[in-house]
Amino acid sequence: MTAPIELYYWPTPNGKKITIALAEMGLPYNVNLVNIGKGEQFAPAFLAISPNNRMPAIVDPEGPDGAPISVFESGAILQYLARKSGRFYGRDERQRVAVEEWLFWQVGGVGPMAGQAHHFLRYAPTMDPPQVLPYAQARYRREVGRLYGVLDRRLADREYVAGDYSIADMAIWPWAMGWQGQQQDLAEFPNMAAWLERVGERPAVIEGAAVATEVRSDLTSDREAQRILFGRR
């Protein structure tokens, strides 16, 4: 029997990428909650696994050559799991290149830009004192819209971003599902809207996206979490 992967997790979009992938690949895993609103990501034991103190991270007791391995950064974890399972990474080198292009597009573009949009549009105005910064709000709202335009055009003639359903779709979907908080108009992106629904109907996506959602606090009112995550007192 395959030993379960130890997943260090909080229900963020980056965390959900990995629970979705594990469910899609049928890999057993244990969830170890790391409450980022309480600063548990700064504990030395977690930093030994994830030195950048970010979610998620994994420890696979059956890594290369049967020896344990830890992996941090969600994109690197997705690549590792896809190689381990032999699934969702393309059937040849041409397809793998496409998967990697769109995976890196997400980790370098959609994730950072959508994260900043969420921060300045939703969370910063609720701080004490409120931080309403029109330039930052407009900048990140506009950039997220540009990126979703890229995605929408990509999906005009295909069901998934890299051909077959892949880890690239798993990476993009949890972030794109936050379009409302990023103040986007989904009617402007009909191909993306159809893709969101198509991916969201997959049983493994439903299962993975639901993991531990009940434990996350409301950052618009949790002052202690704001202090820890945003450096505000």
PAFIDO-644757 format. One record per residue (C-alpha): residue number from 1; x, y, z. Coordinates in nm, 3 decimals, m for minus. Example, Ala and Ser with C-alpha at 12.3 -4.5 7.8 and 13.67 -1.06 7.14 Angstrom:
<sites>
   seq        c1        c2        c3
     1     1.230    m0.450     0.780
     2     1.367    m0.106     0.714
</sites>
This chain:
<sites>
   seq        c1        c2        c3
     1     0.000     0.000     0.000
     2     0.124     0.348    m0.089
     3     0.215     0.551     0.218
     4     0.008     0.870     0.245
     5     0.161     1.202     0.155
     6     0.171     1.452     0.440
     7     0.006     1.773     0.320
     8     0.066     2.096     0.511
     9    m0.232     2.303     0.422
    10    m0.468     2.591     0.473
    11    m0.773     2.642     0.247
    12    m0.622     2.913     0.026
    13    m0.635     2.899    m0.355
    14    m0.279     2.765    m0.360
    15    m0.368     2.500    m0.103
    16    m0.673     2.394    m0.302
    17    m0.459     2.332    m0.609
    18    m0.293     2.047    m0.422
    19    m0.601     1.890    m0.265
    20    m0.761     1.891    m0.609
    21    m0.453     1.731    m0.764
    22    m0.429     1.464    m0.493
    23    m0.796     1.379    m0.540
    24    m0.764     1.371    m0.920
    25    m0.457     1.146    m0.901
    26    m0.600     0.916    m0.637
    27    m0.299     0.963    m0.410
    28    m0.358     0.905    m0.037
    29    m0.273     1.194     0.192
    30    m0.306     1.328     0.544
    31    m0.404     1.689     0.605
    32    m0.192     1.885     0.853
    33    m0.361     2.221     0.906
    34    m0.128     2.519     0.938
    35    m0.336     2.816     1.051
    36    m0.184     3.114     0.874
    37    m0.416     3.353     1.058
    38    m0.248     3.249     1.384
    39     0.106     3.258     1.249
    40     0.163     2.881     1.250
    41     0.346     2.910     0.917
    42     0.637     3.067     1.105
    43     0.694     2.767     1.333
    44     1.047     2.622     1.291
    45     0.911     2.276     1.209
    46     0.709     2.416     0.920
    47     0.991     2.641     0.798
    48     1.212     2.333     0.773
    49     0.968     2.208     0.507
    50     0.862     2.539     0.353
    51     1.135     2.803     0.406
    52     0.924     3.072     0.238
    53     0.653     3.027     0.508
    54     0.376     2.986     0.251
    55     0.104     2.730     0.189
    56     0.112     2.454     0.084
    57     0.395     2.206     0.130
    58     0.418     1.828     0.124
    59     0.634     1.551     0.259
    60     0.625     1.232     0.056
    61     0.761     0.940     0.261
    62     0.803     0.746    m0.062
    63     0.997     0.997    m0.266
    64     1.266     0.935    m0.528
    65     1.445     0.604    m0.474
    66     1.205     0.536    m0.188
    67     1.352     0.806     0.035
    68     1.137     1.083     0.187
    69     1.126     1.420     0.015
    70     0.969     1.754     0.105
    71     0.844     1.994    m0.162
    72     0.728     2.354    m0.126
    73     0.578     2.598    m0.379
    74     0.247     2.490    m0.528
    75     0.370     2.477    m0.887
    76     0.664     2.255    m0.794
    77     0.431     2.031    m0.591
    78     0.195     1.993    m0.887
    79     0.483     1.897    m1.116
    80     0.616     1.648    m0.862
    81     0.277     1.484    m0.809
    82     0.213     1.465    m1.183
    83     0.548     1.294    m1.237
    84     0.488     1.061    m0.944
    85     0.143     0.957    m1.064
    86     0.221     0.971    m1.436
    87    m0.097     1.171    m1.494
    88    m0.212     1.517    m1.603
    89     0.126     1.630    m1.740
    90     0.085     1.565    m2.112
    91     0.151     1.258    m2.322
    92     0.459     1.387    m2.504
    93     0.713     1.667    m2.482
    94     0.507     1.909    m2.690
    95     0.211     1.869    m2.456
    96     0.433     1.895    m2.148
    97     0.569     2.227    m2.274
    98     0.212     2.359    m2.309
    99     0.125     2.241    m1.958
   100     0.432     2.412    m1.815
   101     0.364     2.736    m2.005
   102     0.019     2.770    m1.853
   103     0.126     2.645    m1.511
   104     0.398     2.911    m1.495
   105     0.153     3.168    m1.635
   106    m0.059     3.102    m1.329
   107     0.213     3.099    m1.066
   108     0.384     3.407    m1.209
   109     0.077     3.603    m1.316
   110    m0.273     3.509    m1.209
   111    m0.182     3.411    m0.854
   112     0.019     3.722    m0.762
   113    m0.207     3.966    m0.945
   114    m0.534     3.816    m0.823
   115    m0.391     3.800    m0.472
   116    m0.309     4.171    m0.481
   117    m0.652     4.249    m0.625
   118    m0.818     4.062    m0.336
   119    m0.600     4.247    m0.088
   120    m0.655     4.602    m0.209
   121    m1.018     4.561    m0.314
   122    m1.152     4.350    m0.028
   123    m0.920     4.338     0.271
   124    m0.730     4.669     0.285
   125    m1.050     4.879     0.308
   126    m1.154     4.684     0.619
   127    m0.834     4.753     0.813
   128    m0.813     4.989     1.108
   129    m0.766     5.251     0.982
   130    m0.911     5.167     0.638
   131    m0.665     5.157     0.351
   132    m0.851     5.262     0.037
   133    m0.595     5.309    m0.238
   134    m0.764     5.382    m0.574
   135    m0.446     5.354    m0.779
   136    m0.362     5.007    m0.641
   137    m0.723     4.895    m0.675
   138    m0.742     5.004    m1.038
   139    m0.399     4.864    m1.125
   140    m0.466     4.512    m0.998
   141    m0.829     4.501    m1.112
   142    m0.714     4.596    m1.462
   143    m0.426     4.347    m1.469
   144    m0.646     4.059    m1.355
   145    m0.892     4.152    m1.629
   146    m0.611     4.148    m1.884
   147    m0.500     3.803    m1.769
   148    m0.853     3.666    m1.783
   149    m0.877     3.803    m2.135
   150    m0.569     3.597    m2.223
   151    m0.731     3.290    m2.068
   152    m1.061     3.352    m2.242
   153    m0.895     3.373    m2.583
   154    m0.695     3.058    m2.513
   155    m1.016     2.869    m2.435
   156    m1.198     2.985    m2.748
   157    m1.117     2.666    m2.938
   158    m1.038     2.412    m2.665
   159    m1.190     2.269    m2.349
   160    m0.877     2.293    m2.132
   161    m0.584     2.532    m2.132
   162    m0.313     2.290    m2.247
   163    m0.518     2.050    m2.459
   164    m0.607     1.765    m2.226
   165    m0.713     1.841    m1.868
   166    m0.392     1.891    m1.672
   167    m0.221     2.032    m1.366
   168    m0.235     2.370    m1.542
   169    m0.615     2.370    m1.514
   170    m0.587     2.261    m1.150
   171    m0.354     2.554    m1.081
   172    m0.563     2.823    m1.249
   173    m0.913     2.720    m1.141
   174    m0.899     2.797    m0.764
   175    m0.776     3.149    m0.836
   176    m1.013     3.219    m1.124
   177    m1.305     3.108    m0.910
   178    m1.244     3.421    m0.705
   179    m1.337     3.650    m0.993
   180    m1.607     3.828    m0.792
   181    m1.364     3.929    m0.518
   182    m1.131     4.054    m0.792
   183    m1.420     4.271    m0.923
   184    m1.435     4.109    m1.264
   185    m1.738     4.080    m1.493
   186    m1.761     3.715    m1.595
   187    m1.989     3.808    m1.884
   188    m1.681     3.955    m2.052
   189    m1.513     3.612    m2.047
   190    m1.765     3.356    m2.179
   191    m1.508     3.090    m2.265
   192    m1.352     3.119    m1.921
   193    m1.698     3.101    m1.762
   194    m1.775     2.777    m1.945
   195    m1.435     2.638    m1.843
   196    m1.491     2.731    m1.477
   197    m1.815     2.536    m1.484
   198    m1.666     2.243    m1.675
   199    m1.373     2.204    m1.436
   200    m1.588     2.272    m1.130
   201    m1.820     1.982    m1.214
   202    m1.541     1.725    m1.186
   203    m1.594     1.509    m0.873
   204    m1.229     1.536    m0.768
   205    m1.240     1.914    m0.800
   206    m1.551     1.929    m0.583
   207    m1.384     1.701    m0.329
   208    m1.049     1.880    m0.325
   209    m1.193     2.231    m0.313
   210    m1.404     2.144    m0.009
   211    m1.116     2.032     0.216
   212    m1.122     2.221     0.548
   213    m1.310     2.522     0.409
   214    m1.493     2.552     0.739
   215    m1.179     2.651     0.933
   216    m1.091     2.969     0.746
   217    m1.168     3.294     0.925
   218    m1.313     3.611     0.773
   219    m1.013     3.834     0.706
   220    m1.237     4.139     0.672
   221    m1.307     4.126     1.047
   222    m1.030     3.914     1.203
   223    m0.793     4.183     1.332
   224    m0.536     3.939     1.468
   225    m0.513     3.757     1.134
   226    m0.480     4.094     0.958
   227    m0.192     4.185     1.190
   228    m0.012     3.858     1.118
   229    m0.078     3.840     0.745
   230    m0.068     4.208     0.652
   231     0.162     4.350     0.917
   232    m0.110     4.572     1.060
   233    m0.171     4.633     1.432
</sites>
